[in-house]
Amino acid sequence: MNIKKHIPNLITLGNLFCGTIATILAVEGNFVLAGLFVVIGILFDFFDGFAARLLNVTGELGKQLDSLADMVTSGVVPGIIMFNLLSTNNKFGSFSESTEFMSWSGFQFEPIQILGLLLTLGACYRLAKFNIDTRQSDSFIGLPTPAMSLFVISLPLIQEYSNIEFVQNLITNNYFLIAITILLTYLMNAEIPLFSLKFKEYSVKNNLMKYLFLVTSLLMIIFLHYISIPLIIIIYVVLSIISNDGKKSEI
């Protein structure tokens, strides 16, 4: 039995394990611990590919397993978190008093919460497309599901730990949350090329955009803490679009 070829798959299953724990925690409303397990799962997701390349054991099984694990950690969990946020905030102005609840076997929820699950559906569609898309070997087309997941799990953390009133008001406003949900769902499946952070070689000339992004991200994390997470993802998309426009103008 060749144990070496199973090492990346075991790491991928670590991602799935973390995603499963995060799902339970998210359902219970423990967003801080759920976010922690999502981050650990995303780290597993990064290292399984690294291990597969290092051991030269890449294969179709690992590819499919990776997407299945991502579906839980970076698809189901953010959908549940957004579902819950749309309930706990309940800020729709004059509409809040007339909100009706749906109930299944004693489980009550507001119909508007279902919109949060668009993130899960969008992630599933993206992961299915990714598995059959041969264009995404060196870069991404559309926002990767782990980036979307990090954006969403940061929202309750910012809500809990940030003391900036403007930011608090945004995150506790359901109009804003629905707009974010629709935007992230679109970005995951949009035909927008986004640069990958994988390095084939480390020269500054050929990796200037990546180094600029990494340094900026590190500084933002140091000084802005949780608020930096959605900002970093926005910068990632914007830099990719600028880079794409620059390449088009050179043609």
C-alpha positions as CSV (number, residue, x, y, z in Angstrom):
1,M,0.0,0.0,0.0
2,N,1.4,3.4,-1.1
3,I,0.8,5.6,2.0
4,K,2.4,8.6,0.3
5,K,-0.3,9.1,-2.2
6,H,-3.0,9.3,0.6
7,I,-1.3,12.0,2.6
8,P,-2.8,14.9,0.6
9,N,-6.2,13.3,0.8
10,L,-5.9,13.0,4.6
11,I,-5.1,16.7,4.8
12,T,-8.2,17.4,2.6
13,L,-10.3,15.3,5.0
14,G,-8.9,17.6,7.8
15,N,-10.5,20.5,5.9
16,L,-13.8,18.6,5.8
17,F,-13.6,17.8,9.5
18,C,-13.0,21.5,10.4
19,G,-15.9,22.5,8.1
20,T,-18.2,20.0,9.8
21,I,-17.3,21.3,13.2
22,A,-17.7,24.9,11.9
23,T,-21.2,24.0,10.6
24,I,-22.3,22.8,14.0
25,L,-20.9,25.9,15.7
26,A,-22.5,28.2,13.1
27,V,-25.9,26.6,13.6
28,E,-25.5,27.1,17.3
29,G,-24.7,30.8,16.7
30,N,-21.1,30.5,17.9
31,F,-19.6,32.5,15.0
32,V,-16.2,33.1,16.7
33,L,-15.3,29.5,17.0
34,A,-17.0,28.7,13.7
35,G,-14.7,31.3,12.0
36,L,-11.7,29.8,13.7
37,F,-12.4,26.3,12.3
38,V,-13.1,27.7,8.9
39,V,-9.7,29.4,8.9
40,I,-8.0,26.1,10.0
41,G,-9.9,24.3,7.3
42,I,-8.8,26.8,4.6
43,L,-5.2,26.2,5.8
44,F,-5.7,22.5,5.3
45,D,-7.1,23.3,1.8
46,F,-3.9,25.2,1.0
47,F,-1.5,22.6,2.3
48,D,-3.3,19.6,0.6
49,G,-2.4,21.0,-2.8
50,F,1.1,21.9,-1.7
51,A,1.6,18.3,-0.3
52,A,0.2,16.8,-3.5
53,R,2.7,18.8,-5.7
54,L,5.6,18.1,-3.3
55,L,4.9,14.4,-3.3
56,N,4.0,14.3,-7.0
57,V,0.7,12.5,-6.3
58,T,-1.9,14.7,-7.8
59,G,-4.9,12.9,-9.2
60,E,-8.6,13.1,-10.0
61,L,-9.6,11.7,-6.6
62,G,-7.8,14.5,-4.8
63,K,-9.4,17.1,-7.1
64,Q,-12.9,15.9,-6.4
65,L,-12.3,15.4,-2.7
66,D,-10.9,18.9,-2.4
67,S,-14.1,20.4,-3.9
68,L,-16.4,18.3,-1.7
69,A,-14.5,19.5,1.4
70,D,-14.5,23.1,0.2
71,M,-18.3,22.8,-0.3
72,V,-18.7,22.3,3.4
73,T,-16.1,24.7,4.8
74,S,-16.4,27.5,2.3
75,G,-20.0,26.9,1.1
76,V,-22.3,25.6,3.8
77,V,-20.8,27.5,6.7
78,P,-20.9,31.0,5.2
79,G,-24.5,30.4,4.1
80,I,-25.5,29.4,7.6
81,I,-23.7,32.4,9.1
82,M,-25.4,34.8,6.7
83,F,-28.7,33.1,7.3
84,N,-28.3,33.7,11.0
85,L,-27.1,37.3,10.6
86,L,-30.1,38.2,8.6
87,S,-32.2,37.0,11.6
88,T,-30.3,38.6,14.5
89,N,-30.0,42.0,12.8
90,N,-33.6,42.3,11.7
91,K,-33.2,45.9,10.5
92,F,-35.6,46.6,7.7
93,G,-37.0,49.9,9.0
94,S,-40.8,50.0,8.5
95,F,-40.8,46.4,7.2
96,S,-39.5,44.9,10.4
97,E,-42.8,45.0,12.3
98,S,-44.7,43.2,9.5
99,T,-42.1,40.4,9.1
100,E,-43.8,37.0,9.1
101,F,-42.1,33.9,10.3
102,M,-42.0,30.5,8.6
103,S,-42.1,27.4,10.8
104,W,-41.1,23.8,10.1
105,S,-41.4,21.4,13.1
106,G,-41.0,24.2,15.6
107,F,-38.0,25.8,13.7
108,Q,-38.9,29.4,13.0
109,F,-37.2,31.7,10.5
110,E,-37.9,34.8,8.5
111,P,-38.3,34.2,4.8
112,I,-35.7,36.9,4.1
113,Q,-33.1,34.7,5.8
114,I,-33.2,32.3,2.9
115,L,-31.4,34.8,0.8
116,G,-28.3,34.1,2.9
117,L,-28.2,30.6,1.4
118,L,-27.5,32.0,-2.0
119,L,-23.9,31.9,-0.9
120,T,-24.1,28.2,-0.5
121,L,-25.7,27.7,-3.9
122,G,-23.2,30.0,-5.6
123,A,-20.3,28.2,-4.0
124,C,-21.6,24.8,-5.1
125,Y,-22.0,26.1,-8.7
126,R,-18.6,27.6,-8.7
127,L,-16.9,24.4,-7.4
128,A,-18.6,22.3,-10.0
129,K,-17.5,24.6,-12.7
130,F,-14.0,24.7,-11.3
131,N,-13.6,21.0,-11.6
132,I,-14.3,21.0,-15.4
133,D,-12.7,24.3,-16.2
134,T,-9.2,23.8,-17.7
135,R,-8.5,27.6,-17.7
136,Q,-7.9,27.8,-13.9
137,S,-4.6,26.0,-13.4
138,D,-2.4,29.1,-12.9
139,S,-5.1,31.7,-12.0
140,F,-8.8,31.9,-11.0
141,I,-11.8,32.9,-12.9
142,G,-14.3,34.3,-10.4
143,L,-13.8,34.7,-6.6
144,P,-12.5,31.5,-5.0
145,T,-14.9,30.1,-2.4
146,P,-12.4,30.3,0.5
147,A,-12.1,34.1,-0.1
148,M,-15.9,34.4,-0.1
149,S,-16.0,32.4,3.1
150,L,-13.4,34.5,4.9
151,F,-15.3,37.7,3.9
152,V,-18.5,36.3,5.4
153,I,-17.0,34.9,8.7
154,S,-15.3,38.2,9.3
155,L,-18.6,40.1,9.5
156,P,-19.8,38.7,12.9
157,L,-16.2,39.1,14.2
158,I,-16.2,42.7,13.2
159,Q,-19.6,43.1,14.7
160,E,-18.4,41.6,18.0
161,Y,-15.0,43.3,18.3
162,S,-15.1,46.5,16.3
163,N,-15.9,49.8,18.1
164,I,-16.3,51.8,14.9
165,E,-19.9,52.9,14.8
166,F,-20.2,53.3,11.0
167,V,-18.9,49.7,10.4
168,Q,-21.3,48.4,13.1
169,N,-24.2,50.1,11.5
170,L,-23.4,48.6,8.1
171,I,-23.1,45.0,9.4
172,T,-26.3,45.3,11.4
173,N,-28.2,46.5,8.4
174,N,-29.9,43.7,6.4
175,Y,-30.0,45.8,3.2
176,F,-26.2,45.8,3.3
177,L,-26.0,42.1,4.1
178,I,-28.3,41.2,1.2
179,A,-26.3,43.4,-1.2
180,I,-23.1,41.7,0.0
181,T,-24.7,38.2,-0.4
182,I,-25.8,39.0,-4.0
183,L,-22.4,40.6,-4.9
184,L,-20.3,37.7,-3.5
185,T,-22.5,35.1,-5.2
186,Y,-22.1,37.0,-8.5
187,L,-18.3,37.4,-8.1
188,M,-17.8,33.7,-7.4
189,N,-19.3,32.8,-10.8
190,A,-18.3,35.9,-12.9
191,E,-16.0,35.6,-15.8
192,I,-13.4,37.8,-14.0
193,P,-9.8,36.6,-14.1
194,L,-8.2,36.9,-10.6
195,F,-4.5,36.4,-10.1
196,S,-3.3,33.4,-8.1
197,L,-0.9,33.6,-5.1
198,K,1.0,30.6,-6.3
199,F,4.7,31.4,-7.1
200,K,6.4,29.7,-10.0
201,E,9.5,31.8,-9.3
202,Y,10.2,34.6,-6.9
203,S,11.5,37.5,-8.9
204,V,10.1,40.9,-8.0
205,K,9.7,41.8,-11.7
206,N,7.4,38.9,-12.5
207,N,5.5,38.9,-9.2
208,L,5.2,42.6,-8.4
209,M,1.4,42.5,-8.1
210,K,1.6,39.5,-5.7
211,Y,4.2,41.0,-3.5
212,L,2.3,44.3,-3.4
213,F,-0.8,42.5,-2.4
214,L,0.8,40.4,0.3
215,V,2.7,43.3,1.9
216,T,-0.5,45.5,1.9
217,S,-2.5,42.6,3.4
218,L,0.0,42.0,6.2
219,L,0.0,45.7,7.1
220,M,-3.8,45.9,7.1
221,I,-4.0,42.8,9.3
222,I,-1.6,44.3,11.8
223,F,-3.3,47.7,12.0
224,L,-7.0,47.0,11.2
225,H,-7.4,43.4,12.6
226,Y,-10.7,41.8,11.6
227,I,-11.8,44.8,9.5
228,S,-8.9,44.1,7.2
229,I,-10.4,40.8,6.0
230,P,-13.2,42.1,3.7
231,L,-11.0,45.0,2.7
232,I,-8.2,42.6,1.6
233,I,-10.6,40.6,-0.5
234,I,-12.0,43.8,-2.1
235,I,-8.4,44.9,-2.9
236,Y,-7.7,41.5,-4.3
237,V,-10.6,41.8,-6.8
238,V,-9.8,45.4,-7.7
239,L,-6.0,44.7,-8.3
240,S,-7.0,41.7,-10.5
241,I,-9.3,43.9,-12.6
242,I,-6.6,46.6,-12.9
243,S,-4.1,44.0,-13.9
244,N,-6.5,42.6,-16.5
245,D,-7.1,46.0,-18.0
246,G,-3.4,46.6,-18.1
247,K,-2.8,43.4,-20.0
248,K,-5.6,44.3,-22.5
249,S,-4.1,47.7,-23.2
250,E,-0.8,46.1,-24.0
251,I,-2.3,43.9,-26.7
